Amino acid sequence: MRQAVPPDQARTRGTAPAPARTTPYQGLQPFAEQDAEWFFGRDTERTILVANLLAARLTLVYGESGVGKSSILRAGVVHHLRGQERAEGAEETPRLLVAYVNRWSGDPVARLLDRVGEEVARAFGEEATEQLAPPGRLAAWLAAWTARWNLDLLVILDQFEEYFLYHPDDEGEGSFAVEFPQAVNRSDLPVSFLVAIREDALAKLDRFKGSVPNLFENYVRIRHLHASRAEAAVVGPLRRLSERSPDEEPWTAEPELVRRVLEGVQVGRVVLASVGRGTAAEPARKPATDPPIEAPYLQMVLARLWAEETAKGSRRLRLATLEALGGPQRIIRAHLDEALDRLPAGEREVAARVFHHLVTPSGTKVAHTATDLAGYAGLPADQVRSVLEGLSASGVRVLRTVAAPPGQDGESRYEIFHDVLAPAILAWRANWQARRQAQAAAERRFEERARRWRRGLARAAVLVAVVVVALAGLAAKSRWDELVARRQADQAELAATIAAGRARRQATAAYVARADTVCVRGWAAGRELGKAPPPEQPLLRAGWLERKVAIGQKTSRGWKLLRRPPGSEAELREILKLYDRGLDAYGQAATALADGQTGVADRKLREGHRIGTDYRRLAGQHQFRECDKALPIRL
């Protein structure tokens, strides 16, 4: 029998203790290994998966989105294997090691090796992974580690559908598409793999069908939790919490509340579709005796009930509280709507524009940095980051942060908190777009009515003017008539002046918008260069600055092709002149850096910054929203 790494020093060396549990329910947060004692109702699935992982070379696990695959694997399978005691008389060091992977951005081979290396280091000490440097990549590393430490290695690859999302064309030497089948097919390698994937992505595994024989031979389907076992997920955590405080009043739940909650979160009872907000489906006429349950929705409802009862000082989950909240369906549907409706109008627009890049049309979540999302949506990065941080706060949990892939910069990524929110997010965004289109149509109708009113007013004014002129001709010698005519002339001149000013402002606004479009393209090209190299690398820094200046010069040429509106030509010409002077100073600084003249380079950089500051102030005064960011260049 294979033995597992114990959950003490082998797992906790160098790690901080988990924070104390403050609630018995998980909400939308998937269960992790440290949440195992609060995880109820999935013992059968855990036993089956452990048996397959220990007995088979490759196991495929699949199920619908939201059935709880990740929770079963982490709080069930991984916790169970790591918690096994070493058999008496066994070697002092453990033989069984479990590595869990659920992130697929970046290099998937490097990420898998990092996770296995972390487990080896925790089991045998930090220096363990430094003692070997085998040739090749995945299979060679796994063979070296398992041979050196006498290991039986279990590798769990969760959320595998994201591998296909982030690597649609993965192929060639060193790629996961090549390395993974080689590791699976090595019969001398004491490694077992479990691949967990959403059911709607199962067909994508055909990528490995030719390279992994009998790919679909050993599979396990995870189905929804059924009501008979879901009751344990309601009352079990309350009993566990009560055990921690035996001297206090125990936590309980009214039996009728349990029944109503489970009835309200049955599969198909709540529909969150992209065509509108969630709606409650009609109950089946002949309900199943043991209907399936939407586990994430169950946890969402229980977490909300717990919060309400603790706020009232109650230690019993009551039916009256559930009814006051509108029932399970209302709690579920309101989670996203309430979080987004609390945002100001401007922040709701930001959310709608970035959601488009966080959820695919098929409902798959995608992780991006705030900087990337700002670039995709054409919005300021600080504004986007503020909204993302608000939506990922602990009391909101619409989004969550994920760490950067190995080998990439440290900026966190954002993704939707749980797959089950994807339809609701698509629905909210569709409704937002519909409301915005309806508002735009209403504004167009109002403007058309205003134009008709102004035309009618103009015709009336013309008629009045004709009558006045006719009367003035009959009484040409009258001083009164002369004053009336003069007043009419003054009014006409004033109207003409106002119209000319309005036309000039509109022309200027149109010019600014076209110029901002040119500047956005330049900004996007400049962003691809990444951050400036440090001062300790002057040649790289000079090359980076030269490319920045070249992009700026191209932007300037495109800007100059735009026709400047009459009346503002001198002011707009001065803005462009400052832009070119700033670029020239930065260009001279790049040349000086390349020649090793650091003193000249520093002086020219300061000159460029000074000119850039003047340019930004003047551009901002003329309402440029993108071109005002072109200078100064940040180093």
Secondary structure, 3 states (H helix, E strand, C coil): CCCECCCCHHHHCCCCCCCCCCCCCCCCCCCCHHHHHHCCCCHHHHHHHHHHHHHCCEEEEEECCCCCHHHHHHHHHHHHHHCCCCCCCCCCCCCEEEEEECCCCCCHHHHHHHHHHHHHHHHHCCCHHHCCCCCCCHHHHHHHHHHHHCCEEEEEECCCHHHHHHCCCCCCCCCHHHHHHHHHHCCCCCEEEEEEEEHHHHHHHHHHCCCCCCCCCCEEECCCEEHHHHHHHHHHHHHHHHHHCCCCCCCEECHHHHHHHHHHCECCCEECCCCCCCEECCCCCCCCCCCEECHHHHHHHHHHHHHHHHHCCCCEECHHHHHHCCHHHHHHHHHHHHHHHCCCHHHHHHHHHHHHHHECCCCCECCEEHHHHHHHHCCCHHHHHHHHHHHCCCCCCCEEEECCCCCCCCCCEEEECCHHHHHHHHHHHHHHHHHHHHHHHHHHHHHHHHHHHHHHHHHHHHHHHHHHHHHHHHCCCCHHHHHHHHHHHHHHHHHHHHHHHHHHHHHHHHHHHHHHHHHHHHHHHHHCCCCCCCCCCHHHHHHHHHHHHHHHHHHHHHHHCCCCCCCCHHHHHHHHHHHHHHHHHHHHHHHHHHCCCHHHHHHHHHHHHHHHHHHHHHHHHCCCCCHHHCCCCCC
